[in-house]
Amino acid sequence: MVKAGKLSYTGSMTHRLDIYLVNNGMARSRARARELVEAGHVQVNGTVPKKASFVVEDGAEVVLLQEDHPYVSRGAFKLLALLEAAPKLALKGKDVLDLGASTGGFTQVALEKGAGLVYALDVGTGQLDASLARLKQVINLEKTDARDLDGVDFDPAPTVLVGDISFISLTKVLPSVFGRLPELRQLGLLVKPQFELQPEDIGSGGLVKDPEKHTRACESVKACVEAHGFSVRVLVPCPLKGGDGNQEFLLYAEKSA
């Protein structure tokens, strides 16, 4: 059943809601299904559950209140925002390293913008969306710790790095990446204050609301980047907040040849 502005499917299966959405063509991946559910865009029998683990009973009516976007994750919109804020960040024809690729939102945008090759690097496994993993322009570097890249074959070497990492500070990861890839000339990073500060700086629910702490986190990453020869040209708030509600920041930096 299709309604104006809504997609609906009446089924007879019992599943986790995220799996149900994928199996019935309402979301392209479980990660994207989870985002839709947590954002309140899915209705089940007239109610709006907020957990992807919600159980869909036999015969339930599931309605997608907002049509799914074409990207594998909402992270894609953050890179799009960075590209708008930093038009000098050039991806067309470039070989790109996507640091913390996860499902591949940044990778997808990089390819959309004309990147020649994308190294999709993540410490996790099985996360990169299948639609990207099968592309010859994508090198899937899953189960790879960015702090230990000595055994990774980068041929050709990327000259652009885009990154969206979680649960670790960029300042602990970037030095190793810069040491392994001196060819890098442009950086497009998502700065997440909750991972750049000390535990005592984090509020309830993992939120960082104090602007002074935002500034401190951004300055820490900026100093790290500049210590390795890059000049930060753009450092602005991201128009999309993190999934947990935290304010994030967009950073663009470049290095002369």
PyMOL commands that set and color helices and strands:
alter all, ss='L'
color gray80, all
select helices_A, chain A and resi 17-23+30-38+75-85+105-112+130-133+170-180+193-196+199-201+204-206+211-227
alter helices_A, ss='H'
color red, helices_A
select strands_A, chain A and resi 2-3+6-10+15-16+42-44+55-56+61-64+95-99+117-121+138-141+160-163+186-191+231-237+249-254
alter strands_A, ss='S'
color yellow, strands_A
deselect
rebuild
show_as cartoon
